[in-house]
């Protein structure tokens, strides 16, 4: 009877370890999928920004917000798209401004064209 209890404890222990390993593997797969999806959405964002209407709307907003200057400042807003400095995460470079502006606009409006429509109605985006 003592061996049976010992064997059952071993089976239980192995089952718990297996479930923990399975949960860890699942978490890893979810993390990889999240990273892949973020990379794919960045690619889609870049592809969408290449259309002439998107480029024109983006350029139009930049001209209204900063005159097209990456160094324009208005209170806590900075750069070509007058983004909150907090959004830029301490990196004020033109490359980061472009990346953050695209993420912001595509996340909030779905496109630069939609952001321009909003700007026309509200005089901000």
DSSP file (Angstrom, degrees, kcal/mol; ACC not computed):
  #  RESIDUE AA STRUCTURE BP1 BP2  ACC     N-H-->O    O-->H-N    N-H-->O    O-->H-N    TCO  KAPPA ALPHA  PHI   PSI    X-CA   Y-CA   Z-CA
    1    1 A X     >        0   0    0      0, 0.0     4,-1.8     0, 0.0     5,-0.2   0.000 360.0 360.0 360.0 -36.1    0.0    0.0    0.0
    2    2 A X  H  >  +     0   0    0      1,-0.2     4,-2.0     2,-0.2     5,-0.1   0.881 360.0  50.3 -63.0 -39.9    2.9    2.4    0.8
    3    3 A X  H  > S+     0   0    0      2,-0.2     4,-2.9     1,-0.2    -1,-0.2   0.871 107.0  54.5 -67.4 -36.3    4.3    1.9   -2.7
    4    4 A X  H  > S+     0   0    0      2,-0.2     4,-2.4     1,-0.2    -2,-0.2   0.916 109.6  46.6 -63.4 -42.6    1.0    2.6   -4.3
    5    5 A X  H  X S+     0   0    0     -4,-1.8     4,-2.2     2,-0.2    -1,-0.2   0.912 112.9  50.0 -64.6 -42.2    0.7    5.9   -2.5
    6    6 A X  H  X S+     0   0    0     -4,-2.0     4,-2.1     1,-0.2    -2,-0.2   0.913 111.4  48.7 -62.4 -43.6    4.3    6.8   -3.5
    7    7 A X  H  X S+     0   0    0     -4,-2.9     4,-2.5     1,-0.2    -2,-0.2   0.893 110.1  51.2 -64.1 -40.0    3.5    5.9   -7.1
    8    8 A X  H  X S+     0   0    0     -4,-2.4     4,-2.6     1,-0.2    -1,-0.2   0.885 109.1  51.0 -65.1 -37.7    0.4    8.1   -7.1
    9    9 A X  H  X S+     0   0    0     -4,-2.2     4,-2.7     2,-0.2    -1,-0.2   0.898 110.5  49.4 -65.0 -40.0    2.4   11.0   -5.7
   10   10 A X  H  X S+     0   0    0     -4,-2.1     4,-2.7     2,-0.2    -2,-0.2   0.910 111.4  48.7 -64.3 -42.2    4.9   10.6   -8.5
   11   11 A X  H  X S+     0   0    0     -4,-2.5     4,-2.5     2,-0.2    -2,-0.2   0.931 113.1  47.7 -62.8 -44.9    2.2   10.5  -11.1
   12   12 A X  H  X S+     0   0    0     -4,-2.6     4,-2.6     2,-0.2    -2,-0.2   0.929 112.4  49.1 -60.6 -45.9    0.6   13.6   -9.6
   13   13 A X  H  X S+     0   0    0     -4,-2.7     4,-2.3     1,-0.2    -2,-0.2   0.916 112.8  47.0 -60.7 -44.8    4.0   15.4   -9.5
   14   14 A X  H  X S+     0   0    0     -4,-2.7     4,-2.4     2,-0.2    -1,-0.2   0.877 111.2  52.1 -65.9 -37.1    4.7   14.5  -13.1
   15   15 A X  H  X S+     0   0    0     -4,-2.5     4,-2.6     2,-0.2    -2,-0.2   0.918 109.5  48.8 -64.8 -43.7    1.2   15.6  -14.2
   16   16 A X  H  X S+     0   0    0     -4,-2.6     4,-2.4     1,-0.2    -2,-0.2   0.917 112.3  49.0 -61.9 -43.6    1.7   19.0  -12.5
   17   17 A X  H  X S+     0   0    0     -4,-2.3     4,-2.4     2,-0.2    -2,-0.2   0.899 111.4  50.0 -62.8 -40.6    5.1   19.4  -14.1
   18   18 A X  H  X S+     0   0    0     -4,-2.4     4,-2.5     2,-0.2    -2,-0.2   0.924 111.3  47.7 -64.0 -45.0    3.6   18.5  -17.5
   19   19 A X  H  X S+     0   0    0     -4,-2.6     4,-2.5     2,-0.2    -2,-0.2   0.901 112.0  50.3 -64.2 -40.8    0.8   20.9  -17.1
   20   20 A X  H  X S+     0   0    0     -4,-2.4     4,-2.2     2,-0.2    -1,-0.2   0.913 111.7  48.0 -63.4 -42.3    3.2   23.7  -16.1
   21   21 A X  H  X S+     0   0    0     -4,-2.4     4,-2.4     2,-0.2    -2,-0.2   0.893 111.4  50.7 -65.0 -39.5    5.4   22.9  -19.1
   22   22 A X  H  X S+     0   0    0     -4,-2.5     4,-2.4     2,-0.2    -2,-0.2   0.910 110.3  49.1 -64.3 -42.9    2.4   23.0  -21.4
   23   23 A X  H  X S+     0   0    0     -4,-2.5     4,-2.4     2,-0.2    -2,-0.2   0.897 111.4  49.8 -64.0 -40.2    1.3   26.3  -20.0
   24   24 A X  H  X S+     0   0    0     -4,-2.2     4,-2.1     2,-0.2    -2,-0.2   0.908 111.0  49.0 -64.5 -42.5    4.8   27.8  -20.4
   25   25 A X  H  X S+     0   0    0     -4,-2.4     4,-2.2     2,-0.2    -2,-0.2   0.906 110.9  50.6 -63.7 -41.5    4.9   26.5  -24.0
   26   26 A X  H  X S+     0   0    0     -4,-2.4     4,-2.4     1,-0.2    -2,-0.2   0.919 109.2  50.9 -61.8 -44.1    1.4   28.1  -24.7
   27   27 A X  H  X S+     0   0    0     -4,-2.4     4,-2.3     1,-0.2    -1,-0.2   0.886 109.4  51.2 -61.5 -38.7    2.6   31.4  -23.2
   28   28 A X  H  X S+     0   0    0     -4,-2.1     4,-2.4     2,-0.2    -1,-0.2   0.907 109.6  49.6 -65.0 -41.9    5.7   31.3  -25.5
   29   29 A X  H  X S+     0   0    0     -4,-2.2     4,-2.5     2,-0.2    -2,-0.2   0.918 110.9  49.8 -63.3 -43.3    3.5   30.7  -28.6
   30   30 A X  H  X S+     0   0    0     -4,-2.4     4,-2.4     1,-0.2    -2,-0.2   0.908 110.6  50.5 -62.5 -42.0    1.2   33.6  -27.7
   31   31 A X  H  X S+     0   0    0     -4,-2.3     4,-2.3     2,-0.2    -2,-0.2   0.919 111.3  47.7 -62.5 -44.0    4.2   35.9  -27.2
   32   32 A X  H  X S+     0   0    0     -4,-2.4     4,-2.7     1,-0.2    -2,-0.2   0.909 111.9  50.0 -64.5 -41.9    5.7   34.9  -30.6
   33   33 A X  H  X S+     0   0    0     -4,-2.5     4,-3.0     2,-0.2    -1,-0.2   0.893 110.0  51.2 -63.3 -39.0    2.3   35.4  -32.3
   34   34 A X  H  X S+     0   0    0     -4,-2.4     4,-2.5     2,-0.2    -2,-0.2   0.928 111.8  46.3 -63.4 -45.1    2.0   38.8  -30.6
   35   35 A X  H  X S+     0   0    0     -4,-2.3     4,-2.4     2,-0.2    -2,-0.2   0.926 114.1  48.6 -62.6 -44.5    5.4   39.9  -31.8
   36   36 A X  H  X S+     0   0    0     -4,-2.7     4,-2.8     2,-0.2    -2,-0.2   0.920 111.6  49.2 -62.0 -44.6    4.6   38.5  -35.3
   37   37 A X  H  X S+     0   0    0     -4,-3.0     4,-2.7     2,-0.2    -1,-0.2   0.902 110.8  50.3 -62.8 -40.9    1.3   40.4  -35.4
   38   38 A X  H  X S+     0   0    0     -4,-2.5     4,-1.9     2,-0.2    -1,-0.2   0.914 112.3  47.3 -63.0 -41.8    2.9   43.6  -34.3
   39   39 A X  H  X S+     0   0    0     -4,-2.4     4,-2.1     2,-0.2    -2,-0.2   0.911 112.5  49.5 -65.4 -41.6    5.6   43.2  -37.0
   40   40 A X  H  X S+     0   0    0     -4,-2.8     4,-2.7     1,-0.2    -2,-0.2   0.900 109.6  50.8 -64.2 -40.0    2.9   42.4  -39.6
   41   41 A X  H  X S+     0   0    0     -4,-2.7     4,-2.5     1,-0.2    -1,-0.2   0.863 108.8  52.5 -67.8 -32.5    0.8   45.5  -38.6
   42   42 A X  H  X S+     0   0    0     -4,-1.9     4,-2.4     2,-0.2    -1,-0.2   0.906 110.3  48.1 -65.0 -40.5    4.0   47.6  -38.9
   43   43 A X  H  X S+     0   0    0     -4,-2.1     4,-2.6     2,-0.2    -2,-0.2   0.923 112.5  48.2 -64.6 -44.3    4.5   46.2  -42.4
   44   44 A X  H  X S+     0   0    0     -4,-2.7     4,-2.8     2,-0.2    -2,-0.2   0.893 110.8  52.2 -62.5 -39.4    0.8   46.9  -43.3
   45   45 A X  H  X S+     0   0    0     -4,-2.5     4,-2.2     2,-0.2    -2,-0.2   0.932 110.9  46.5 -61.4 -46.4    1.2   50.4  -41.9
   46   46 A X  H  < S+     0   0    0     -4,-2.4     4,-0.5     1,-0.2    -2,-0.2   0.910 113.8  48.8 -63.6 -42.1    4.2   51.1  -44.0
   47   47 A X  H >< S+     0   0    0     -4,-2.6     3,-1.1     1,-0.2     4,-0.3   0.916 111.7  48.7 -64.5 -42.5    2.5   49.7  -47.1
   48   48 A X  H >< S+     0   0    0     -4,-2.8     3,-1.4     1,-0.3     6,-0.2   0.876 105.0  58.9 -65.3 -36.6   -0.7   51.7  -46.5
   49   49 A X  T 3< S+     0   0    0     -4,-2.2    -1,-0.3     1,-0.3    -2,-0.2   0.630  94.0  69.4 -68.3 -11.8    1.4   54.9  -46.0
   50   50 A X  T <  S+     0   0    0     -3,-1.1    -1,-0.3    -4,-0.5    -2,-0.2   0.665  72.8 103.1 -82.2 -16.1    2.8   54.4  -49.5
   51   51 A X  S <> S-     0   0    0     -3,-1.4     4,-2.7    -4,-0.3     5,-0.2  -0.345  80.8-122.0 -66.6 150.9   -0.5   55.2  -51.4
   52   52 A X  H  > S+     0   0    0      1,-0.2     4,-2.5     2,-0.2     5,-0.2   0.874 111.4  51.5 -64.3 -37.7   -0.6   58.7  -52.9
   53   53 A X  H  > S+     0   0    0      2,-0.2     4,-2.3     1,-0.2    -1,-0.2   0.903 112.0  47.3 -65.6 -39.8   -3.7   59.7  -50.9
   54   54 A X  H  > S+     0   0    0     -6,-0.2     4,-2.6     2,-0.2    -2,-0.2   0.929 112.6  48.7 -66.0 -45.3   -2.1   58.6  -47.7
   55   55 A X  H  X S+     0   0    0     -4,-2.7     4,-2.6     1,-0.2    -2,-0.2   0.920 112.4  48.8 -60.5 -43.8    1.1   60.4  -48.5
   56   56 A X  H  X S+     0   0    0     -4,-2.5     4,-2.5    -5,-0.2    -1,-0.2   0.913 112.5  47.2 -64.2 -43.0   -0.7   63.6  -49.4
   57   57 A X  H  X S+     0   0    0     -4,-2.3     4,-2.4     2,-0.2    -1,-0.2   0.900 113.1  49.4 -65.8 -40.5   -2.9   63.5  -46.2
   58   58 A X  H  X S+     0   0    0     -4,-2.6     4,-2.3     2,-0.2    -2,-0.2   0.931 113.1  46.1 -63.5 -46.1    0.2   62.8  -44.1
   59   59 A X  H  X S+     0   0    0     -4,-2.6     4,-2.3    -5,-0.2    -2,-0.2   0.899 111.1  53.8 -63.3 -41.3    2.1   65.7  -45.7
   60   60 A X  H  X S+     0   0    0     -4,-2.5     4,-1.9     1,-0.2    -2,-0.2   0.925 110.3  46.1 -59.8 -47.2   -1.0   68.0  -45.3
   61   61 A X  H  X S+     0   0    0     -4,-2.4     4,-2.7     1,-0.2     5,-0.2   0.919 110.8  53.0 -62.8 -43.9   -1.2   67.3  -41.6
   62   62 A X  H  X>S+     0   0    0     -4,-2.3     4,-2.6     1,-0.2     6,-1.6   0.899 109.0  49.7 -59.5 -40.8    2.5   67.8  -41.1
   63   63 A X  H  X5S+     0   0    0     -4,-2.3     4,-1.0     4,-0.3    -1,-0.2   0.889 113.6  45.2 -66.9 -38.5    2.3   71.2  -42.8
   64   64 A X  H  <5S+     0   0    0     -4,-1.9    -2,-0.2    -5,-0.2    -1,-0.2   0.872 118.6  42.9 -71.1 -36.6   -0.6   72.3  -40.6
   65   65 A X  H  <5S-     0   0    0     -4,-2.7    -2,-0.2    15,-0.2    -3,-0.2   0.886 140.2  -7.2 -79.2 -40.0    1.0   71.0  -37.4
   66   66 A X  H ><5S-     0   0    0     -4,-2.6     3,-1.0    14,-0.4    -3,-0.2   0.365  88.5-103.8-141.3   3.9    4.6   72.2  -37.8
   67   67 A X  T 3<<S-     0   0    0     -4,-1.0    -4,-0.3    -5,-0.7    -3,-0.1   0.682  82.9 -63.6  69.4  15.1    5.2   73.6  -41.2
   68   68 A X  T 3  S+     0   0    0     -6,-1.6     2,-0.4    12,-0.4    -1,-0.2   0.541  98.8 142.7  86.4   8.8    6.9   70.3  -41.9
   69   69 A X    X   -     0   0    0     -3,-1.0     3,-0.9    -7,-0.3    -1,-0.3  -0.700  45.1-156.7 -90.2 129.2    9.7   70.8  -39.3
   70   70 A X  T 3  S+     0   0    0     -2,-0.4    10,-0.2     9,-0.2    -1,-0.1   0.593  96.5  51.5 -71.9 -10.0   10.9   67.9  -37.2
   71   71 A X  T 3  S+     0   0    0      8,-0.2    -1,-0.2    -5,-0.1     2,-0.0   0.315  77.0 126.1-112.9   6.5   12.1   70.4  -34.6
   72   72 A X    <   -     0   0    0     -3,-0.9     7,-3.1     6,-0.1     2,-0.4  -0.354  39.8-164.8 -66.2 145.8    8.9   72.4  -34.1
   73   73 A X  E     +A   78   0A   0      5,-0.2     2,-0.3     9,-0.1     5,-0.2  -0.999  20.5 171.3-137.8 138.1    7.7   72.7  -30.5
   74   74 A X  E >   -A   77   0A   0      3,-2.4     3,-2.0    -2,-0.4     2,-0.3  -0.806  67.7 -61.1-144.7  98.9    4.4   73.8  -29.0
   75   75 A X  T 3  S-     0   0    0     -2,-0.3    -1,-0.1     1,-0.3     0, 0.0  -0.456 121.6 -11.6  61.5-122.1    4.1   73.3  -25.3
   76   76 A X  T 3  S+     0   0    0     -2,-0.3     9,-2.6    -3,-0.1     2,-0.4   0.304 119.7  94.2 -93.4  10.0    4.4   69.5  -24.7
   77   77 A X  E <   -AB  74  84A   0     -3,-2.0    -3,-2.4     7,-0.2     2,-0.4  -0.808  55.1-175.6-104.0 145.6    4.1   68.7  -28.4
   78   78 A X  E   > +AB  73  83A   0      5,-2.7     5,-1.7    -2,-0.4     3,-0.3  -0.987  27.8   5.5-142.9 145.7    7.1   68.2  -30.6
   79   79 A X  T > 5S-     0   0    0     -7,-3.1     3,-1.3    -2,-0.4    -9,-0.2  -0.166  96.5 -32.2  90.9-171.6    8.2   67.6  -34.1
   80   80 A X  T 3 5S+     0   0    0      1,-0.3   -14,-0.4   -12,-0.2   -12,-0.4   0.795 139.2  32.7 -58.3 -35.5    6.7   67.3  -37.6
   81   81 A X  T 3 5S-     0   0    0     -3,-0.3    -1,-0.3   -16,-0.1    -2,-0.2   0.271 106.3-120.8-108.3   9.1    3.4   65.9  -36.4
   82   82 A X  T < 5 +     0   0    0     -3,-1.3    -3,-0.2     1,-0.2     2,-0.2   0.926  47.7 176.8  48.8  54.9    3.3   67.7  -33.1
   83   83 A X  E   < -B   78   0A   0     -5,-1.7    -5,-2.7     1,-0.1    -1,-0.2  -0.565  40.5 -93.7 -84.1 149.9    3.2   64.5  -31.0
   84   84 A X  E >>  -B   77   0A   0     -7,-0.2     3,-1.4    -2,-0.2     4,-0.9  -0.444  33.6-126.9 -59.4 133.8    3.2   64.6  -27.3
   85   85 A X  G >4>S+     0   0    0     -9,-2.6     5,-0.7     1,-0.3     3,-0.7   0.837 109.2  63.1 -55.7 -33.1    6.8   64.2  -26.2
   86   86 A X  G >45S+     0   0    0    -10,-0.3     3,-1.0     1,-0.2    -1,-0.3   0.843  96.6  57.4 -60.2 -34.5    5.7   61.3  -24.0
   87   87 A X  G <45S+     0   0    0     -3,-1.4    -1,-0.2     1,-0.2    -2,-0.2   0.819  99.9  59.1 -64.3 -30.3    4.7   59.3  -27.1
   88   88 A X  G X<5S-     0   0    0     -4,-0.9     3,-2.1    -3,-0.7    -1,-0.2   0.573  97.3-140.4 -81.1  -8.3    8.2   59.7  -28.5
   89   89 A X  T < 5 -     0   0    0     -3,-1.0    -3,-0.1    -4,-0.4    -2,-0.1   0.797  66.4 -55.0  57.9  32.4    9.7   57.9  -25.5
   90   90 A X  T 3 <S+     0   0    0     -5,-0.7     2,-0.8     1,-0.2    -1,-0.3   0.366 115.2 111.0  85.3  -7.2   12.7   60.2  -25.4
   91   91 A X    <   +     0   0    0     -3,-2.1    -1,-0.2    -6,-0.2     0, 0.0  -0.862  35.8 172.0-104.8 101.1   13.7   59.6  -29.0
   92   92 A X        +     0   0    0     -2,-0.8    -1,-0.1     4,-0.1    -3,-0.1   0.298  31.9 132.1 -91.6   9.1   13.1   62.8  -30.9
   93   93 A X     >  -     0   0    0     -5,-0.1     4,-2.6     1,-0.1     5,-0.2  -0.214  68.8-118.5 -62.4 150.5   14.7   61.6  -34.1
   94   94 A X  H  > S+     0   0    0      1,-0.2     4,-2.4     2,-0.2     5,-0.2   0.891 114.7  55.4 -55.0 -41.0   12.9   62.1  -37.4
   95   95 A X  H  > S+     0   0    0      1,-0.2     4,-2.1     2,-0.2    -1,-0.2   0.924 110.3  44.2 -59.9 -45.4   12.8   58.3  -37.9
   96   96 A X  H  > S+     0   0    0      2,-0.2     4,-3.1     1,-0.2     5,-0.3   0.886 110.4  55.4 -68.4 -38.4   11.1   57.8  -34.6
   97   97 A X  H  X S+     0   0    0     -4,-2.6     4,-2.5     1,-0.2     5,-0.2   0.920 109.7  47.2 -59.1 -43.1    8.7   60.7  -35.2
   98   98 A X  H  X S+     0   0    0     -4,-2.4     4,-2.3     2,-0.2    -2,-0.2   0.936 114.6  46.0 -62.7 -46.7    7.6   59.0  -38.5
   99   99 A X  H  X S+     0   0    0     -4,-2.1     4,-2.3     2,-0.2    -2,-0.2   0.928 115.9  44.4 -63.3 -46.7    7.2   55.6  -36.9
  100  100 A X  H  X S+     0   0    0     -4,-3.1     4,-2.8     2,-0.2    -1,-0.2   0.892 112.2  52.4 -68.0 -39.8    5.2   56.9  -33.8
  101  101 A X  H  X S+     0   0    0     -4,-2.5     4,-2.9    -5,-0.3     5,-0.3   0.923 110.4  48.7 -62.0 -43.9    3.0   59.2  -36.0
  102  102 A X  H  X S+     0   0    0     -4,-2.3     4,-2.9    -5,-0.2     5,-0.3   0.935 112.9  47.1 -61.7 -46.0    2.1   56.2  -38.2
  103  103 A X  H  X S+     0   0    0     -4,-2.3     4,-2.2     2,-0.2     5,-0.2   0.926 114.3  47.8 -61.5 -44.1    1.3   54.0  -35.2
  104  104 A X  H  X S+     0   0    0     -4,-2.8     4,-2.5     2,-0.2     5,-0.3   0.958 116.1  42.5 -61.0 -51.9   -0.8   56.8  -33.6
  105  105 A X  H  X>S+     0   0    0     -4,-2.9     4,-3.2     1,-0.2     5,-1.3   0.926 117.3  44.9 -65.3 -46.5   -2.7   57.6  -36.7
  106  106 A X  H  <5S+     0   0    0     -4,-2.9    -1,-0.2    -5,-0.3    -2,-0.2   0.852 116.1  48.5 -68.7 -31.9   -3.4   54.0  -37.9
  107  107 A X  H  <5S+     0   0    0     -4,-2.2    -2,-0.2    -5,-0.3    -1,-0.2   0.886 123.9  29.5 -71.8 -38.6   -4.3   53.0  -34.3
  108  108 A X  H  <5S+     0   0    0     -4,-2.5    -2,-0.2    -5,-0.2    -3,-0.2   0.876 138.8  14.8 -90.0 -40.9   -6.7   55.9  -33.8
  109  109 A X  T  <5S-     0   0    0     -4,-3.2    -3,-0.2    -5,-0.3    -2,-0.1   0.610  87.1-127.1-114.0 -17.0   -8.0   56.8  -37.2
  110  110 A X  S   <S+     0   0    0     -5,-1.3     2,-0.3    -4,-0.2    -4,-0.2   0.135  84.0  20.7  88.5 -22.0   -7.2   53.8  -39.4
  111  111 A X  S  > S-     0   0    0     -6,-0.5     4,-1.8     1,-0.1     5,-0.1  -0.979  76.0-112.4-166.7 162.2   -5.5   56.0  -42.1
  112  112 A X  H  > S+     0   0    0     -2,-0.3     4,-2.5     2,-0.2     5,-0.2   0.839 117.2  59.1 -68.8 -33.3   -3.9   59.4  -42.7
  113  113 A X  H  > S+     0   0    0      2,-0.2     4,-2.0     1,-0.2    -1,-0.2   0.927 107.6  45.1 -61.4 -44.5   -6.9   60.2  -44.9
  114  114 A X  H  > S+     0   0    0      2,-0.2     4,-2.3     1,-0.2    -1,-0.2   0.874 110.9  54.0 -66.3 -37.4   -9.3   59.7  -42.0
  115  115 A X  H  X S+     0   0    0     -4,-1.8     4,-2.7     2,-0.2    -2,-0.2   0.899 107.7  50.6 -63.5 -40.0   -7.0   61.7  -39.7
  116  116 A X  H  X S+     0   0    0     -4,-2.5     4,-2.8     2,-0.2    -2,-0.2   0.912 108.3  52.2 -63.9 -42.3   -7.1   64.6  -42.1
  117  117 A X  H  X S+     0   0    0     -4,-2.0     4,-1.5     2,-0.2    -2,-0.2   0.925 111.5  46.8 -58.0 -44.2  -10.9   64.4  -42.2
  118  118 A X  H  X S+     0   0    0     -4,-2.3     4,-2.2     1,-0.2     5,-0.3   0.930 110.9  52.3 -63.1 -44.8  -10.9   64.6  -38.4
  119  119 A X  H  X S+     0   0    0     -4,-2.7     4,-3.7     1,-0.2    -2,-0.2   0.915 106.8  53.0 -58.0 -44.5   -8.4   67.5  -38.5
  120  120 A X  H  < S+     0   0    0     -4,-2.8    -1,-0.2     1,-0.2    -2,-0.2   0.854 114.3  42.5 -60.6 -35.0  -10.6   69.4  -40.9
  121  121 A X  H  < S+     0   0    0     -4,-1.5    -1,-0.2    -3,-0.2    -2,-0.2   0.799 133.2  18.5 -80.1 -30.0  -13.6   69.0  -38.6
  122  122 A X  H  < S-     0   0    0     -4,-2.2    -2,-0.2     2,-0.3    -3,-0.2   0.536  92.2-123.6-122.0 -11.5  -11.7   69.7  -35.3
  123  123 A X  S  < S+     0   0    0     -4,-3.7     2,-0.3    -5,-0.3    -4,-0.2   0.761  89.5  60.6  64.8  27.5   -8.5   71.5  -36.2
  124  124 A X              0   0    0     -6,-0.3    -2,-0.3    -5,-0.2    -1,-0.2  -0.938 360.0 360.0-162.7 168.0   -6.4   68.8  -34.4
  125  125 A X              0   0    0     -2,-0.3    -6,-0.1    -3,-0.1    -7,-0.1   0.343 360.0 360.0-139.4 360.0   -5.9   65.1  -34.7
